[in-house]
Amino acid sequence: MAFDHPNKRWEACPMLYQAARFYGMADLADYVLEFQREIMKATALKIQVIYYERCMADYGTRNQFLDNVEEGMDLHDLMLGIHLACESDEFSPLQEAWVDFCQATMFWILSVERFDGFLRQTVPAFRDRVLDKMDPRDGPDYTPERCKDCRENPFLRDEGHWVQAWDMGFGIEGRCDQCGPELPLFK
């Protein structure tokens, strides 16, 4: 089944969501949206960790940090999921979830040239929504070393993650999931 395969979920969820909405099956659409959001949460956390590990080891890999990663992180499938969610001109809750997903990656996913190029060429209105959600200081090139408030590295905790990361001009600061505001994708 498509929902059991990590990469096929990105394609199956928007298709089923749109079909459920078209046929007035609100409960099914809500279920699919929540299922998709759960997948997005797990994937956003993986992306944060991968960015941290790869960019701290070699900053030069920043714009390809999602190349050659494990099952369930295929960039092509992520882009297909966004494309399918954006086929409708109407801004839907599924599209909003994808915007929240980009924010939950601390916008680091936009540093991947192939991903950002896809957004520019294929779904520019969606890309504009993502950029509208960004503060000018968001999406720094590096990850903070530790939380501004508790002084801990959230990646040393199970499911710990960043909820804010910004470039202060003299260094990178951020807040972890225990100290900062909850990300919209996690609400």
N, C-alpha and C positions, 0 to 999 in steps of 0.2 A: 504494500500500500504506500502511496506517495507520502503520507504523513509519518511513516516509520523511517523513511530515508532522509538523513540530515539535510542534504542539498535540495531534494525535491519539494520539501516543505515550503521553500521560498516561492515556488511556482504554484503549488497547489492551494495554499491559503488564500492568496488574492483572487484566484479563480472561483473558489468555493464561496468566498465572502461576497463577491460581486453577484454571483448567481443567487445566493440567498437573499440579498437585497432586492434584486430584480423581481424575484418571485414572492416578495413580501414575507419572508421567513426570518423575522427579526431575531428570534431566539437563536437560530442557527448562525446568523451573521454575528451576533454578540459572542457566541461561543468560539467561532473561528477567530475573531479579533483578539479575544483573550488568549487563545492558544498561540497565535502569532506573536503577541506581546511577550509571552513567556519565552518563546524561542529567541526573540530579539534581546531580552534581558540577558540571557545566558551568553549570547553571541557578543553583545556589547562588552560584557565583563571579560570575555576571552580576548577581545580586541584590545582592551586596555592593558591586559597583562602582556600580550604579544608585543604591543608598542613599547611598553616599558622594557621588556627583556631585549628586544632587538635594537632599539634605538640607544639604549644605554650601552650596549655592547659595541655598536657601530653606527654612529649618527648618519653616516652616508647611506644607510639602507632605509632611511625614513620614508621615502616616497615609494618603496616597494615592500614595506614591512609585512604585508599580507601575502606575499608570494610564497609558495611552497609551505603552506601550513596544513594542519591536520584536516581530516574529514569534517564536513559541516561548516567550513569556512571558505568555500569556493566563492571568490569575488564575482565571477560571472553569474552565479545563481542569486547572490544578493542583489546584483544590478537588475536581473530579470524580475525579481520580486518587486523592486521599486517601480520598474517600468510597467508591470501589470497593475500595480496599485494606482498608478497615475494615468492609466488609459482613459479614465473618465475625466471630464472637464471639472466635475464637481469635486471640491475638496472634501474628502471623506475622512471618517475616523481612522481608517486604515492608513491613509496618507499621513495623517497627523502622527500616528504611531511610528511611521518611518522617520519623520522629522525628529521625534523624541529619541529614536534609536541613534541617529547621527549625533545628537546632543549627548547621549549616554556614553558614546565613545570618546567624549571630551572633544568632539569634532576632529579627532586625530585621523579618522577615516578619510577626511577630505584631503589629507596630505598625500594619499595614494593617487598618483597621476592618472592612472587608468580609471579609477573610480570618479574622480573629479571631472575628467574629460567626458566620461559617460554622462554625468549629470548635466554638464554644459551643453552637450550636443543633443541628448535624448529627452531630458525632462528639465529644461531650464527654469520653468515656473516652480517646480519642486525645489531645485537648488536655491532659488531666491528665497523660498520659505525657510530653508535651513539657515541660510546666511542671515536672514532677518532675526533669527533666534539667537544669533551669536552676539556677544559683547565684543567690542574691538580687541579686548585682551584675551579672549577665549582661544583655545586651540594652540597653546604654545608648542614650540618645537621639541621640548623635552618634557618629561614627567617630573613633577615635584619629587623630592627625595623623601619628604615626610609631611604630614599634615601640619598646617599652620597652627592649629589649636591644640591637638593632643600630642603632637610631635612624633607620631608613629607612622610607619609605612603601611598603608592598608592592605597591600598585597601579602603581608605576612599573616593576615587573618583569613579564615575561610570566607569566601565570597566578599572580602573587603574590596572596596573600589573607591575611585575618586568621584566626587559629585561636582567639584569645581576645580579648575586648574587655569591659571592665568599668568601671563608674562607681565611682571611689574617693571620691566625695563632694566632692572638691576638683579633680577633673579626670578625663578619660577616659584610660585606659591600655589597652594591648593588646600581644599578641605576634603576629608574622607567621608565615607557614608555614615560614620558615627557622629560627626561634628557639623557637617554642612546640611543644607536643605535637601530633601528628597527629590531625586530627579523625576520629571513627569512620567517617564516610562515605567518607573517603579511604584507609582501611586496606584 
